[in-house]
Amino acid sequence: MTHTDDAVRGAFERACPGVRVRGVTPLELGHSSRQWLFDTDEGALMLKVPARDPNPHKLRNLMAATRVAAELDVPVSRYRAFLPDDEAVHGPVLVQEFVPGEQAAAVWSDLDSADRVRVAQTLGRWIGLLHTHRGTDLTDLLGADRYPSIEDFVIVQLDEAVAAIGEVDVDIPLARRRVEQGLAEFGEVEPALCHRDVYLDNVLLRQGRPSRLLDFEHARFLDRYAEFGKIRELLFDWFPETEQPFLEAYQDLHPIDELGRHHIHVHIGLYNLVMCGYFTKWAPDLVPTYLDRIRTWLAS
């Protein structure tokens, strides 16, 4: 949905009454929301409106996860105001501090090897810190979207993905069976806080050094190894030099044994299926990439 300048400014004024606005600039950041930068007498503030899912619960969960991350010494952006439903923008509004910097992915080619190692190590430590925070159930941060077991969570993910993928030239039923067979060997899973969107776009740098971890929109309590599906593709596979320093820093907090490696393998298979189903709906041109990843996973 397109929002007029007046609508966005009005939403900001309702969220932050009394704050004087000197200027507003649209931003192009991420895919799941639209953002505007407000130059105010209280500093730079960013207003965010969801682009795909207007459910205010998602933003409440985002704020709750971010607060927990801050308590764990993971540097994050702070939130200023929240409106669960603003009629001018037809949905919820979130206002947060705007932290200057650069997305790590955007400047990666300009970083030297020492800076790249530092970014990977820092990110590994941050994710390790998040995973030290344990929950009692497989829920989001607000105790909703509950699953009785990791098996229930995975089966729901598989059902949705396989239904979306349809007929393709990859043995999707076999991939599903392999995930389910691997899942049967998991044993008890202790829910941990997972970010679930770890890649270099969500790491903010200042002068080549990591300064913030962004976008906790998908955070929830889950098997901590589920984090590694996306990490494998969008971090280790895209930027192979990140794998060793990330894992070394992560394993200072959470050593990964043989069972852990099994968990990771299963979650990578699940991730590939889920993303194949997701992009069947949102970006069909990317589906062949995930079909290739499923083939490679089946052969491994």
Contacts in CASP RR format, 6 or more apart in sequence:
PFRMAT RR
TARGET T0000
AUTHOR 0000-0000-0000
METHOD contacts of the structure
MODEL  1
MTHTDDAVRGAFERACPGVRVRGVTPLELGHSSRQWLFDTDEGALMLKVP
ARDPNPHKLRNLMAATRVAAELDVPVSRYRAFLPDDEAVHGPVLVQEFVP
GEQAAAVWSDLDSADRVRVAQTLGRWIGLLHTHRGTDLTDLLGADRYPSI
EDFVIVQLDEAVAAIGEVDVDIPLARRRVEQGLAEFGEVEPALCHRDVYL
DNVLLRQGRPSRLLDFEHARFLDRYAEFGKIRELLFDWFPETEQPFLEAY
QDLHPIDELGRHHIHVHIGLYNLVMCGYFTKWAPDLVPTYLDRIRTWLAS
1 51 0 8 1.000
1 89 0 8 1.000
1 90 0 8 1.000
3 34 0 8 1.000
3 49 0 8 1.000
3 88 0 8 1.000
3 89 0 8 1.000
5 24 0 8 1.000
7 88 0 8 1.000
7 89 0 8 1.000
8 24 0 8 1.000
8 36 0 8 1.000
8 47 0 8 1.000
8 49 0 8 1.000
8 88 0 8 1.000
8 89 0 8 1.000
9 21 0 8 1.000
9 24 0 8 1.000
10 88 0 8 1.000
11 47 0 8 1.000
11 49 0 8 1.000
11 83 0 8 1.000
11 86 0 8 1.000
11 88 0 8 1.000
11 89 0 8 1.000
11 93 0 8 1.000
12 19 0 8 1.000
12 21 0 8 1.000
12 24 0 8 1.000
12 36 0 8 1.000
12 38 0 8 1.000
12 45 0 8 1.000
12 47 0 8 1.000
12 93 0 8 1.000
12 95 0 8 1.000
13 19 0 8 1.000
13 21 0 8 1.000
14 83 0 8 1.000
14 86 0 8 1.000
14 93 0 8 1.000
15 47 0 8 1.000
15 80 0 8 1.000
15 81 0 8 1.000
15 82 0 8 1.000
15 83 0 8 1.000
15 86 0 8 1.000
15 93 0 8 1.000
15 95 0 8 1.000
16 40 0 8 1.000
16 45 0 8 1.000
16 80 0 8 1.000
16 81 0 8 1.000
16 95 0 8 1.000
19 40 0 8 1.000
19 41 0 8 1.000
19 42 0 8 1.000
19 45 0 8 1.000
20 40 0 8 1.000
20 41 0 8 1.000
21 38 0 8 1.000
21 39 0 8 1.000
21 40 0 8 1.000
22 39 0 8 1.000
22 40 0 8 1.000
22 41 0 8 1.000
23 38 0 8 1.000
23 39 0 8 1.000
24 36 0 8 1.000
24 37 0 8 1.000
24 38 0 8 1.000
24 39 0 8 1.000
25 36 0 8 1.000
25 37 0 8 1.000
25 39 0 8 1.000
26 34 0 8 1.000
26 35 0 8 1.000
26 36 0 8 1.000
26 37 0 8 1.000
27 35 0 8 1.000
27 36 0 8 1.000
27 37 0 8 1.000
27 46 0 8 1.000
29 35 0 8 1.000
30 201 0 8 1.000
30 215 0 8 1.000
31 51 0 8 1.000
32 50 0 8 1.000
32 51 0 8 1.000
32 52 0 8 1.000
32 53 0 8 1.000
32 217 0 8 1.000
33 48 0 8 1.000
33 49 0 8 1.000
33 50 0 8 1.000
33 51 0 8 1.000
34 48 0 8 1.000
34 49 0 8 1.000
34 51 0 8 1.000
35 46 0 8 1.000
35 47 0 8 1.000
35 48 0 8 1.000
35 49 0 8 1.000
36 46 0 8 1.000
36 47 0 8 1.000
37 44 0 8 1.000
37 45 0 8 1.000
37 46 0 8 1.000
37 98 0 8 1.000
38 44 0 8 1.000
38 45 0 8 1.000
38 46 0 8 1.000
38 47 0 8 1.000
38 95 0 8 1.000
38 98 0 8 1.000
43 98 0 8 1.000
44 97 0 8 1.000
44 98 0 8 1.000
44 100 0 8 1.000
45 80 0 8 1.000
45 95 0 8 1.000
45 96 0 8 1.000
45 97 0 8 1.000
45 98 0 8 1.000
46 95 0 8 1.000
46 96 0 8 1.000
46 97 0 8 1.000
46 98 0 8 1.000
47 93 0 8 1.000
47 94 0 8 1.000
47 95 0 8 1.000
48 93 0 8 1.000
48 94 0 8 1.000
48 95 0 8 1.000
48 96 0 8 1.000
49 89 0 8 1.000
49 91 0 8 1.000
49 92 0 8 1.000
49 93 0 8 1.000
49 94 0 8 1.000
50 58 0 8 1.000
50 59 0 8 1.000
50 91 0 8 1.000
50 92 0 8 1.000
54 90 0 8 1.000
54 91 0 8 1.000
54 92 0 8 1.000
55 92 0 8 1.000
56 84 0 8 1.000
56 85 0 8 1.000
56 91 0 8 1.000
56 92 0 8 1.000
57 142 0 8 1.000
57 144 0 8 1.000
58 217 0 8 1.000
59 82 0 8 1.000
59 92 0 8 1.000
59 94 0 8 1.000
60 82 0 8 1.000
60 142 0 8 1.000
61 140 0 8 1.000
61 141 0 8 1.000
61 142 0 8 1.000
61 144 0 8 1.000
61 217 0 8 1.000
61 219 0 8 1.000
61 220 0 8 1.000
62 94 0 8 1.000
62 215 0 8 1.000
62 216 0 8 1.000
62 217 0 8 1.000
62 219 0 8 1.000
63 79 0 8 1.000
63 82 0 8 1.000
63 94 0 8 1.000
64 141 0 8 1.000
64 142 0 8 1.000
65 141 0 8 1.000
65 193 0 8 1.000
65 195 0 8 1.000
65 216 0 8 1.000
65 219 0 8 1.000
65 220 0 8 1.000
66 76 0 8 1.000
66 77 0 8 1.000
66 79 0 8 1.000
66 216 0 8 1.000
68 133 0 8 1.000
68 141 0 8 1.000
68 193 0 8 1.000
69 76 0 8 1.000
69 129 0 8 1.000
69 130 0 8 1.000
69 193 0 8 1.000
69 213 0 8 1.000
69 216 0 8 1.000
70 76 0 8 1.000
70 78 0 8 1.000
72 129 0 8 1.000
72 130 0 8 1.000
72 132 0 8 1.000
72 133 0 8 1.000
73 129 0 8 1.000
74 126 0 8 1.000
74 129 0 8 1.000
74 130 0 8 1.000
74 213 0 8 1.000
75 210 0 8 1.000
75 211 0 8 1.000
75 212 0 8 1.000
75 213 0 8 1.000
76 212 0 8 1.000
76 213 0 8 1.000
76 214 0 8 1.000
76 216 0 8 1.000
77 96 0 8 1.000
77 97 0 8 1.000
77 98 0 8 1.000
77 99 0 8 1.000
77 212 0 8 1.000
77 214 0 8 1.000
78 96 0 8 1.000
78 97 0 8 1.000
79 94 0 8 1.000
79 95 0 8 1.000
79 96 0 8 1.000
79 97 0 8 1.000
80 95 0 8 1.000
80 96 0 8 1.000
80 97 0 8 1.000
81 93 0 8 1.000
81 94 0 8 1.000
81 95 0 8 1.000
82 92 0 8 1.000
82 93 0 8 1.000
82 94 0 8 1.000
82 95 0 8 1.000
83 92 0 8 1.000
83 93 0 8 1.000
84 92 0 8 1.000
85 91 0 8 1.000
85 92 0 8 1.000
86 92 0 8 1.000
86 93 0 8 1.000
99 204 0 8 1.000
99 211 0 8 1.000
99 212 0 8 1.000
100 206 0 8 1.000
101 204 0 8 1.000
101 205 0 8 1.000
101 206 0 8 1.000
101 211 0 8 1.000
102 204 0 8 1.000
102 205 0 8 1.000
102 206 0 8 1.000
102 208 0 8 1.000
103 200 0 8 1.000
103 201 0 8 1.000
103 202 0 8 1.000
103 203 0 8 1.000
103 204 0 8 1.000
103 205 0 8 1.000
104 119 0 8 1.000
104 200 0 8 1.000
104 201 0 8 1.000
104 203 0 8 1.000
104 204 0 8 1.000
104 205 0 8 1.000
104 210 0 8 1.000
105 199 0 8 1.000
105 200 0 8 1.000
105 201 0 8 1.000
105 203 0 8 1.000
107 205 0 8 1.000
107 208 0 8 1.000
108 116 0 8 1.000
108 200 0 8 1.000
108 239 0 8 1.000
111 119 0 8 1.000
111 208 0 8 1.000
113 241 0 8 1.000
115 208 0 8 1.000
115 209 0 8 1.000
116 239 0 8 1.000
116 241 0 8 1.000
116 242 0 8 1.000
117 241 0 8 1.000
117 245 0 8 1.000
118 208 0 8 1.000
118 209 0 8 1.000
118 210 0 8 1.000
119 200 0 8 1.000
119 203 0 8 1.000
119 205 0 8 1.000
119 208 0 8 1.000
119 209 0 8 1.000
119 210 0 8 1.000
119 242 0 8 1.000
120 235 0 8 1.000
120 239 0 8 1.000
120 241 0 8 1.000
120 242 0 8 1.000
120 243 0 8 1.000
120 244 0 8 1.000
120 245 0 8 1.000
120 246 0 8 1.000
120 249 0 8 1.000
121 245 0 8 1.000
121 246 0 8 1.000
121 248 0 8 1.000
121 249 0 8 1.000
122 209 0 8 1.000
122 210 0 8 1.000
122 249 0 8 1.000
123 198 0 8 1.000
123 203 0 8 1.000
123 210 0 8 1.000
123 213 0 8 1.000
123 235 0 8 1.000
123 242 0 8 1.000
123 246 0 8 1.000
123 249 0 8 1.000
124 245 0 8 1.000
124 246 0 8 1.000
124 247 0 8 1.000
124 249 0 8 1.000
124 250 0 8 1.000
125 249 0 8 1.000
125 250 0 8 1.000
125 252 0 8 1.000
125 253 0 8 1.000
126 210 0 8 1.000
126 213 0 8 1.000
127 195 0 8 1.000
127 198 0 8 1.000
127 227 0 8 1.000
127 231 0 8 1.000
127 250 0 8 1.000
128 249 0 8 1.000
128 250 0 8 1.000
128 253 0 8 1.000
128 254 0 8 1.000
129 253 0 8 1.000
130 192 0 8 1.000
130 193 0 8 1.000
130 194 0 8 1.000
130 195 0 8 1.000
131 192 0 8 1.000
131 193 0 8 1.000
131 194 0 8 1.000
131 224 0 8 1.000
131 227 0 8 1.000
131 253 0 8 1.000
131 254 0 8 1.000
132 192 0 8 1.000
132 253 0 8 1.000
132 254 0 8 1.000
133 192 0 8 1.000
133 193 0 8 1.000
134 190 0 8 1.000
134 191 0 8 1.000
134 192 0 8 1.000
134 193 0 8 1.000
134 221 0 8 1.000
135 190 0 8 1.000
135 191 0 8 1.000
135 192 0 8 1.000
135 193 0 8 1.000
135 221 0 8 1.000
136 191 0 8 1.000
137 143 0 8 1.000
137 146 0 8 1.000
137 147 0 8 1.000
137 191 0 8 1.000
137 221 0 8 1.000
138 146 0 8 1.000
138 147 0 8 1.000
138 148 0 8 1.000
138 149 0 8 1.000
138 150 0 8 1.000
138 152 0 8 1.000
138 153 0 8 1.000
138 189 0 8 1.000
138 191 0 8 1.000
138 220 0 8 1.000
138 221 0 8 1.000
138 222 0 8 1.000
139 145 0 8 1.000
139 146 0 8 1.000
139 147 0 8 1.000
139 191 0 8 1.000
139 220 0 8 1.000
139 221 0 8 1.000
140 219 0 8 1.000
140 220 0 8 1.000
140 221 0 8 1.000
141 193 0 8 1.000
141 219 0 8 1.000
141 220 0 8 1.000
141 221 0 8 1.000
145 220 0 8 1.000
147 153 0 8 1.000
147 156 0 8 1.000
149 189 0 8 1.000
150 183 0 8 1.000
150 186 0 8 1.000
150 189 0 8 1.000
150 222 0 8 1.000
150 223 0 8 1.000
151 183 0 8 1.000
153 222 0 8 1.000
154 179 0 8 1.000
154 180 0 8 1.000
154 183 0 8 1.000
154 270 0 8 1.000
155 180 0 8 1.000
157 270 0 8 1.000
157 273 0 8 1.000
157 274 0 8 1.000
158 176 0 8 1.000
158 179 0 8 1.000
158 180 0 8 1.000
158 270 0 8 1.000
158 273 0 8 1.000
160 274 0 8 1.000
160 277 0 8 1.000
161 273 0 8 1.000
161 274 0 8 1.000
161 276 0 8 1.000
161 277 0 8 1.000
161 278 0 8 1.000
162 172 0 8 1.000
162 173 0 8 1.000
162 176 0 8 1.000
162 273 0 8 1.000
164 276 0 8 1.000
164 277 0 8 1.000
164 278 0 8 1.000
164 280 0 8 1.000
164 281 0 8 1.000
165 172 0 8 1.000
165 273 0 8 1.000
165 276 0 8 1.000
165 277 0 8 1.000
165 280 0 8 1.000
166 172 0 8 1.000
166 280 0 8 1.000
168 287 0 8 1.000
168 291 0 8 1.000
169 291 0 8 1.000
170 291 0 8 1.000
170 294 0 8 1.000
170 295 0 8 1.000
170 298 0 8 1.000
171 298 0 8 1.000
172 273 0 8 1.000
172 294 0 8 1.000
174 298 0 8 1.000
175 269 0 8 1.000
175 272 0 8 1.000
175 273 0 8 1.000
175 294 0 8 1.000
175 297 0 8 1.000
175 298 0 8 1.000
176 273 0 8 1.000
178 269 0 8 1.000
178 298 0 8 1.000
179 266 0 8 1.000
179 269 0 8 1.000
179 270 0 8 1.000
179 273 0 8 1.000
182 262 0 8 1.000
182 266 0 8 1.000
183 266 0 8 1.000
185 259 0 8 1.000
185 262 0 8 1.000
186 223 0 8 1.000
186 262 0 8 1.000
186 263 0 8 1.000
186 266 0 8 1.000
189 223 0 8 1.000
191 221 0 8 1.000
191 222 0 8 1.000
191 223 0 8 1.000
192 221 0 8 1.000
192 222 0 8 1.000
192 223 0 8 1.000
192 224 0 8 1.000
193 219 0 8 1.000
193 220 0 8 1.000
193 221 0 8 1.000
194 219 0 8 1.000
194 220 0 8 1.000
194 221 0 8 1.000
194 222 0 8 1.000
194 223 0 8 1.000
194 224 0 8 1.000
194 226 0 8 1.000
194 227 0 8 1.000
195 202 0 8 1.000
195 213 0 8 1.000
195 216 0 8 1.000
195 218 0 8 1.000
195 219 0 8 1.000
195 227 0 8 1.000
196 218 0 8 1.000
196 219 0 8 1.000
196 220 0 8 1.000
196 222 0 8 1.000
196 226 0 8 1.000
196 227 0 8 1.000
196 230 0 8 1.000
197 215 0 8 1.000
197 216 0 8 1.000
197 217 0 8 1.000
197 218 0 8 1.000
197 230 0 8 1.000
198 227 0 8 1.000
198 230 0 8 1.000
198 231 0 8 1.000
198 234 0 8 1.000
198 235 0 8 1.000
199 230 0 8 1.000
199 231 0 8 1.000
199 234 0 8 1.000
199 235 0 8 1.000
199 238 0 8 1.000
200 234 0 8 1.000
200 235 0 8 1.000
200 239 0 8 1.000
202 213 0 8 1.000
202 214 0 8 1.000
202 215 0 8 1.000
203 210 0 8 1.000
203 212 0 8 1.000
203 213 0 8 1.000
203 214 0 8 1.000
204 210 0 8 1.000
204 211 0 8 1.000
204 212 0 8 1.000
204 213 0 8 1.000
204 214 0 8 1.000
205 211 0 8 1.000
223 263 0 8 1.000
223 267 0 8 1.000
224 254 0 8 1.000
225 260 0 8 1.000
225 263 0 8 1.000
225 264 0 8 1.000
225 267 0 8 1.000
226 267 0 8 1.000
226 270 0 8 1.000
228 264 0 8 1.000
228 267 0 8 1.000
228 268 0 8 1.000
229 264 0 8 1.000
229 267 0 8 1.000
229 268 0 8 1.000
229 269 0 8 1.000
229 270 0 8 1.000
229 271 0 8 1.000
230 271 0 8 1.000
231 246 0 8 1.000
232 264 0 8 1.000
232 268 0 8 1.000
232 271 0 8 1.000
233 271 0 8 1.000
233 272 0 8 1.000
233 275 0 8 1.000
233 293 0 8 1.000
235 242 0 8 1.000
235 243 0 8 1.000
235 246 0 8 1.000
236 242 0 8 1.000
236 243 0 8 1.000
236 246 0 8 1.000
247 256 0 8 1.000
250 256 0 8 1.000
256 264 0 8 1.000
265 300 0 8 1.000
268 297 0 8 1.000
269 294 0 8 1.000
269 297 0 8 1.000
272 290 0 8 1.000
272 293 0 8 1.000
272 294 0 8 1.000
272 297 0 8 1.000
273 290 0 8 1.000
273 294 0 8 1.000
275 290 0 8 1.000
276 287 0 8 1.000
276 290 0 8 1.000
276 291 0 8 1.000
276 293 0 8 1.000
276 294 0 8 1.000
277 287 0 8 1.000
277 290 0 8 1.000
279 286 0 8 1.000
279 287 0 8 1.000
279 290 0 8 1.000
280 287 0 8 1.000
END
